Amino acid sequence: MKSTHVNSPLPGPKGKALLDKWHQFEADVVGFQAPVVWDTAKGCVVTDVDGNQYLDWTCGVLVTNVGHCHPHLVNAIKKAADRLLNNYECANVERIEAAERLVKALPKHLNRCFFLSTGSETTEGAHRLMKRKTGKYEVISFHGGFHGRTSAAASMGGMPSPKKGYGPTIPGVIRVPYPNPYRDPNGWCENFDKYFDFLEEMVAANSTGSLAGCIVEPYEGAAGFIFPPKGWLKRLEEWVHAKGLLLTVDEVQASYGRTGKMWAIEHEDIKADILTIGKAIGCGMPVSAVAATADVFACLNKGEMSSTLGGNPLASAAVSAVLDIYEKEPLVENSAKMGAYMKGRLQEAAQRCPYLGDVRGMGLVMGLEFVKDKKTKVPAPELIKPLITDCANHGLLIGSVGMYGNVIRVAPPLCITKAEADESLAIMEGALQRLKL
Ligand SMILES: Cc1ncc(COP(=O)(O)O)c(C=O)c1O
């Protein structure tokens, strides 16, 4: 049986009335989305206020990994809400349980965590930890990196939009290129020596001698799902540690099985000193965490890392419930298996579409990069809105990212079935056939 059903063109009548009302009251500053007002969602299927049903390749934005409104998670949140909603920094049963569960699920070398509410807060926390632990202030970060929109996060990021018009950024950030196999004019993806020689040069030219650490995404999400070549992250880890710096790996979106392993750093056994975690940790509840060793956290005095809502019982109950689901359901395995299947089908579709220049990814996180011409690789951001709209009109929700705004993200819930994958792929394949510059 089909999961999708849309009375196009969108928006439907109830959706249109609600969207008009929304823009009268809430500032209309969010990015472009299909004109759909979400009403309910279960697993991989979203229903809008007009009763239209869609398959979801967004997970919000890589959040609802266990599927929308998983009953175990919903029940745990309801139960916790009945008991206690907030108690700030005082201990509560749910928080203690969530900390134990999270630390036991982390890569072995990390043995402490601290709960916050958003990914950006974890970036700020990691930045503060790197500075306090080393007593230094400079950080190496990457072109195309995205770590959030708060001050240090935007400053360390290498995407234009969080920074443009908001200067000055914080001092002490040395931004260096991130290897991009699809756009690699210097041949750095084949020859890491060249890459690391350049890194040395950048540091020699820009550092005041106060390097504290390095922050990196295991793949660059917002920049367009750019996956570095195999071995590069390991080499970076070795370089960072050889210099006596701390390595923060931002797994706000890459963790919880998204890449086909629970933690993206497991693919190359990266010994991150600090791991930042968000999005799928609560699968819809606002919760995030900084993970590190007890030794790294020991640099902070009591009260130095704190947040009004961090570790609240509701969010903490979600952390434990999500981990229960990962223990019971083969989500990580399904991510690897269905990811490989979907990538294969999308790569075949790319051969038939003159504008789909690259299909890349690991597990259930993939980027579809659109170009005007496959030889010149000139970005084609103008294709993105029509594609999002066409897919929605046929029952598939997708979103966009990319340094040039020309990449579609493929990130369905990790519970996606073969039938749902096939149905959603057929919608995408049809939309690609209709796509015109
Ligand atoms: C890699 C990464 N880090 C940090 C953030 C910021 O998270 P939040 O929006 O929860 O503040 C994001 C958000 O998309 C992200 O993708």
The ligand as an SDF file (V2000), in Angstrom:
LIG
                    3D

 16 16  0  0  0  0  0  0  0  0999 V2000
   27.0890   20.0700   12.7440 C   0  0  0  0  0  0  0  0  0  0  0  0
   26.1870   21.0050   13.4830 C   0  0  0  0  0  0  0  0  0  0  0  0
   26.6290   21.6050   14.6030 N   0  0  0  0  0  0  0  0  0  0  0  0
   25.8530   22.4610   15.3030 C   0  0  0  0  0  0  0  0  0  0  0  0
   24.5790   22.7650   14.8890 C   0  0  0  0  0  0  0  0  0  0  0  0
   23.7330   23.7310   15.6670 C   0  0  0  0  0  0  0  0  0  0  0  0
   22.7010   23.0780   16.2980 O   0  0  0  0  0  0  0  0  0  0  0  0
   21.4090   23.8790   16.8200 P   0  0  0  0  0  0  0  0  0  0  0  0
   20.6560   24.3370   15.6270 O   0  0  0  0  0  0  0  0  0  0  0  0
   20.6670   22.8330   17.6150 O   0  0  0  0  0  0  0  0  0  0  0  0
   21.9020   24.9780   17.6770 O   0  0  0  0  0  0  0  0  0  0  0  0
   24.0770   22.1600   13.7390 C   0  0  0  0  0  0  0  0  0  0  0  0
   22.7100   22.4660   13.2730 C   0  0  0  0  0  0  0  0  0  0  0  0
   22.2910   22.1950   12.1740 O   0  0  0  0  0  0  0  0  0  0  0  0
   24.9000   21.2620   13.0090 C   0  0  0  0  0  0  0  0  0  0  0  0
   24.4690   20.6750   11.8830 O   0  0  0  0  0  0  0  0  0  0  0  0
  1  2  1  0
  2  3  1  0
  2 15  2  0
  3  4  2  0
  4  5  1  0
  5  6  1  0
  5 12  2  0
  6  7  1  0
  7  8  1  0
  8  9  2  0
  8 10  1  0
  8 11  1  0
 12 13  1  0
 12 15  1  0
 13 14  2  0
 15 16  1  0
M  END
$$$$
